[in-house]
Amino acid sequence: MTGQHYRGFLRPLPSDGTTRQLSSYVLSDYQEVVIGRDPSCQIALDPNRYLIVSRRHAAIRPILGKGKGLVGWEICDLNSINGTYVNGRCVRGYYQLQAGDRIKLGQDGPQFIFEYYVSTPQSSPAPAKFTAITGVPLKPIQALGRPKSNSVVTFTQLFPLASTGRDLSQKAFFVPAVFTVIFVVMMFAAVGEPIVFNLLLAAYLTGAASYFVYQLCGKPKPWWVLLGCALATSSLLVSPLLPLFIIIFRDILPGSLPDEGEVVSFLSLSIRMFFGAGLMEELLKALPVLAACFLGRLLRSPWREQIGVWEPLDGILLGTASAIGFTLLETLGQYVPDIIDNVTFQAGDSSGELLGLQLLIPRLLGSVAGHMAYSGYFGYFIGLSVLKPSKVWQILIIGYFCASALHALWNATGFVSALLLAGVGVLSYAFLAAAILKARALSPTRSQNFATRFFGD
């Protein structure tokens, strides 16, 4: 680059699909340029218009050669929420830009074209003025440095909620914070009423787990559809269908649960759990998901899209909701009352209630790596079978057996070792997380979905 001076530019592309020219941004040849919604960024975007862009989303810095001459520019994602893409590929680490590269902040965020122009060097230390090829004046970048003193304090600086309040509802942390405050107040009011307190705590913990999975999936699904799926599963557990399932899977098939004090091998226990817990309970929890899949085909738009299962993300969301209903009724209707009755008979009311609460918390928190993992994983296959109708039975059978095997392994290792149980729980959650990532990649509505990471900006 000897004898010539290179200047880099970012030319923004209009978001309305038109061909109108927008003012370009000049890149510095000696300092890093940060792009984001924060006003302190060198390229500051409208914080109310570009919600998909992080406050400090990406940085472009000059590359200097051995002789300190300018070689080019490279871009780096600053751990943004929705990622930085160059020519459709997500940036990992630093990426050296080439003329004509298309930069996108998030999969559906603002786009820029990277360009550089050449000019002859000037003897004057003052920077040369550049103009784009189209004749549109370029927007110069401000140099980094200590901001000038400004004694003016604006209303929105004194009351930040006035300017950022509209953004709060878009943040993944806002909704759970609001519900946490509400449930804390309600639980304070329920102190001394163990049944009400346990119900509130159970609703909060399962709601938090469900919201976590919902945000990871990144596809909108009406809350009343998810609640209806959970209630449908709870209703099945108190219907005559459950005794029928017990007869089929535990009496006819080799799924009988071991009696108290009975000694069985791990292999025999795993087989019993596969039939008596895995196959039976996963089919029971999948029935509302399959019903939603069938019902969605009978309805008209927009009801069919809201209720039905049209892709793996729908199956995962409904499957995990069904698991919530199963876990709540099983825990509050069976395990907690049983331990309270047994301990109360031996040691008194307070001891029974305390142990019941101690059992409630880990069972519900563990539902993410337990029932929600198995049912969500099977739900992925139910949704996949909709996308691949020619392989529907192959897909459903593989998903059913995999989810049942994970369920059986969890139950069987619980009799052996707490360490093995933790390992199976991590494995189950890994299966669910992998299914969510694959479902997001396969989603036909990927461009309309939202994406959330529980780290970064």
N, C-alpha and C positions, 0 to 999 in steps of 0.2 A: 504493500500500500504506500510505498515511498512516492512522494511527489503528488499524491492525491489525498483528499480528505473525504472520509466516508461518514455519512450520517444515517442513522436508522430511524424508522417511523412505524407507528402503528396506525393503520387506517381502519376506523370502525365501520362496520357494515350496518346498514339500516335494518332494524328489527321488523319493519312492516313489509319486507319483501320487495321494496322499490329499488330502483337503481340510482337514487339521488346520492350525491357525494357529501360526505361529512368531513368536518375538519380533522386532520390527522394530528397525532401526538408525536412530538419529537423525542427520541430516546437519547439519553445522555451517553457520551462516549467516555465518561470517567466515573460515574456513580450508578448505584442500583436504582431502578425505577419500580415502585410498588403500585400494583393495581388493586383497587378494592372500593368498598363503600365508605371507608373511614375518610373524613375530610382531610386528614393528614397525609393521605396517599398522594403520590405525584400525579397519578391518573385516578382521580376520585370520581366514582360513578354515583348516580342518583340513588340514595339509600332506600327511597320508597318505591322506586320503579324496579330495581334489580335485587329482589329479595333472595334470589338464588346465589348471589355473589356474597362472599364473606367480607368481613371488614378489611382484612388484609389477605387478599386471595392469592395473588401470584406476584413474582418479581422477575424483572428482566435486567440483566447486568451485562456490561461490556466485557469482552474477552480480550486480554492484552497478551501479545506475543512476548518472546524472550527479549526483544529489543524495545519493549514497552509500547510498541505500535499497536493500533487497534486491529484486531483480527476479525471480530464479529460480535454477536450478541447471543446470550443463552437465557432460557426461561426456566423458572423453578416454581412449583406449586408450594404455597406456604401453609400446608396442612389444612387446606380449605375443606368445607363441608361437602361440597359437590364436585370437587376435582377440577383440574385444568386439562384441556384437550388440545392437541396439535394435530391437525389433519385427521381428526376423528379418534386419535389414540391418546389414552390417558398418560400424562407426564409422570414419570417416576424419577426423582432426582433432577439433575439438570439436563436440558435438551438444547443443543445448538441450533439456532434458527437459520433457515434458509429463505431467500427471497421468495415471496408468494405463499409462505406457510400461513395456514388459517388457524388462528387461536380462538378457543371457545372456553368461556368461564362457566363450567357446569355443562351438562349435556344439552340444556335448552337455554343457556344464558347468552349474554352479549358476545358478539364475534368481532375479531379484528384480523386484518391482513398485515403480515410483517413485510416491510419493504426497506431498501436502503438506496440512497442516491450518492452520486459522486460529484465532487466539486474540486476546484483547484484551491490550494491553501492560500490564506491571506497573510499579509505581513502584519496587519493590525491584530492585536490580541482580542479584539471584540469578535464575538461569534458571528458567522455569516448568517444571512437570512435565507431560508429555504422555502420553496414553493412546490407543492405537489405537481405532478405532470398535468393534472386536469386544471390547474390554475387556482385551486381552492387554497386559501392561506392556511398554513400550518399553525397549530397551537403550540407555542413553546412551553417547555417544561420548566418549572421553577427549580432552582438549585436547592440542594439540601442544606440545612444549617439551622441555627437557632431561630425560632420564629420571632418576628418583630413583636415588640410589646404593644398590647392593645388594651386600653382601659375600659372599652365598652363591654358590658355584660348583657347578653340578650336574655329575653324571657325564657326561651327554651333551654338556655344554659342553667338558669336558676331552677327551672321546673322541667327536667328531661322528659317526663311522661307526656308533656304536651306535643313533643315531636316524635318520640319513639313508641308511643302507646300503640299505634297501629301495627307495629312490627311484632309486638309481644305475642299475639295469638299465633304467629307463624313459627314461633320457636318451640322446639321439642321439649324444653324444660318448663314452659309456662303452665301448660295444662296440669301435669302432675303436681306442680307446686300448689296450684289453686285447690286441687282435690285433697292434697295432704293437709292443708290448713282446715278445710271443711271437716275431714274425718277426725283430725285431732280434737277439734271442738266437740264433735259428737261423741268421741270416746271418753272425753272428760265428763260429759253429761251422763255417760252410761256406767261410770265407776260405781261398783256395788251391785250391778246387774250383770252377772257373768254371761248369761245367755245372749243378751243384747250386745255386750262388749265383744264376745267372740264372733258374733255375726258381723259387726262393723269391722273388726280386725281382718276377718276372712275376706270381706268384700274389698277392703283396701289392698290387701296383699295380692289377691288374684287379679284385681283391676290393674295394679302396677305391672304384674307379669304380662298381662294381656296387652297393655299399652306398649311395653317394651318390644314385644314381638310385632305388634302393629307398625311401630315406627321402623323396625328393621325391614319389614316387607315393603313399605313405601307405597302401598296402593290404597286409595280411599275405599272404605267399605262402611256403610251406615252402621252406627252403633246398635240400632234396634235389630238389625239382622244378626249381628254377633250375639246380642243378648238372647234373641229368640232361639238361636242354635244351642246356647248353653242351657236354657230352660227346657228345650226339647229333650236333651240328653238326661237332665235331671228327672223329667217326667218318665222316661223309659225305665229308669232305675226303680221306680215305685209302681211300675205297671206289671201286668202278668207276663210280660215278655221276658223279664229277668229270670224268674223260676224256670221258664222253658229253656232259656239259654243254659242255665245251670245243669239241667237234665241232659242236654245234648253234649255240652263240652266237658262236664265233670263226671257224669255218670256213664254215658254211652261211650264217649271218647276218653282216652287215658289222661284226663286232666284233674283227677281228684287231688285235693290239697292234703298235705301230710297232717295226720292227727298230732295232738300235743304229745311230745315224748317219743314219737316215731322216728326211727333212724333210717335215713335213706341216703343213697349216694348222690353226689352232685349231678351226675348225668341223669339219674332218674328224676331228681328234683327239677332239673331244667326242662325235661320233657313234660312233666306234669304242669309246670308253670307255662310252658308254651301253649298247651291246649286250654288249661283251666283259667289262665289269666290273660295271656297274650292274644290268642285267637278270639276268645270270647269277648273280652273287654274292648279290643280294638274294633271288632265288628260292630259292637253296640254303639261305640262313640262315632263310628263312621256313618251310621244310619241317617242322622240328621243332615250330614254333608251330602250324602247321596240323594236324600229327599230334596234338598235345595237345588241340586244339579238337575233333577227331574222337573221340579216346579219352575225353574227358570226358563225351561223350554216352552212351557205352556203360557207364560205371561208375555205381555207386550212391553216394549220399551217405554219408560226407563226402568220399569220394575224388573224386567228380566235381567238387566245388567246388575242391578243392586242386589237382588236375591240369589241369582243363579251362580253356578260355578262354570267359568269360561276359560280358566287358565290355572296354572299351579298356584299363583299367589292367592286366588280365591279359595282354593282348597286348603292351603295352609292357614289362612285366617279363620275359616269356619272350623277346621279341624282343631285348632288351638282353643277356640271358643267352646267347642263341644267338650274338650278336656277340662276346661274350667268348671263347667256344670257337673261333670263327673266327679272331679276332685272335691268340690264344695259339698256335694251331697254325701259322698263317701266319708269325708273327714268329719263334717258336722253331724251327719246322721248316724254314723257307725263308730268310728274310732274314738273320737273325743267322748261321746256319751258312755262308751264301754269302759274306758279307763277311769272316767269320773266315778261311775257306779262302783267299780271294783275297789278303787282306792278309798272312796268315801265309806264303803262298808268296813274297811280295815282301819283307817286312820282319821276319818272325819271329813266334813264338807270342804274346809279350806284346802286341805292337802289334795283332794280330788280335783278341785277347780284349778289349782296351780299346775298340777301335772297335765290336766287337759289343755291348758293354755300353752304349756311347754311343747306338747305334741302338735298343737295346731300350727304354730309358727313354722317349724321346719318342714312339715308336710306341705303346706301351701307354698312356701318359698321354693321347695324342691320340685314343684309341679312344672317349672320351666325345663328342668332336665329330666322330668319324669313323664307324666301323662301328656303334657303339652308337646313334648318332643316327639313321642310316638305318634300321637294323633296328627300333629302338624306334618310329620314326615309322610304318613299315609295320605294326608290331604294333598300333599304335593303330587302324588301319583294319581289321585283322583282327578285333579286338574290337568295333569299331563295326558291322561287318557282322553280328555275332551279335545286337546290339541292334536292328538294322534289317534283318531277313531279307528283306524285300521288295525291298531295293536292294543285295543282297549283291554282285552282279557289278560294278555301277557303283562301289561303295565300294572293292572290292578292286583294281580296275583303276586307279582314281585314286591310291590309296595306293602301289601297286606302281610306277607310273610316276614319281610324285613322289620316292619314295625312291631310285629308280634314277637320276633326273636329278641329285639332290644328290650321289650317289656319283660319277657321271660328271664332274660339275663339279669336285669335289675332285681327282680323278685328273688331269684335263686342266690345271687351273691349276697343279698341281705341276710341270709342264714349263715354265711361263711365268714365274711370279713368286712369291716367298715371301710378299710382301705380299697378293697376291690369294688365295693359299692360306689365309692367316690369316683373311681376310674370309669365305671360304667356310666355314671351320671354325666361325666365330662364327655364321654364318647357319644352319648345320646344327644347332648346339646350340640356337639360338633356335627352330627348328622342333620339336625334341624337347621343349623346355621348354613351348612353347605346347600341344603335344599332351598333355603331362602335366596341365597346368592344366585343359584342356577335359575330359580323361578323369576328373579328380577331380570336376568339376562334374556329369558325366553318370553317375557311378557309382551303381548301384542300392543299394550297401552304404555309401553316403556317411556315414551316421550311425554306422557301426561302424568306419570307417577312422580312422587316425591322421593328423595333419598335422604337418609339420616345416618350420620355416624355419631356414636356417643363419645366422641373426642374431638379435639380441634376447636375451630372457631364456631 
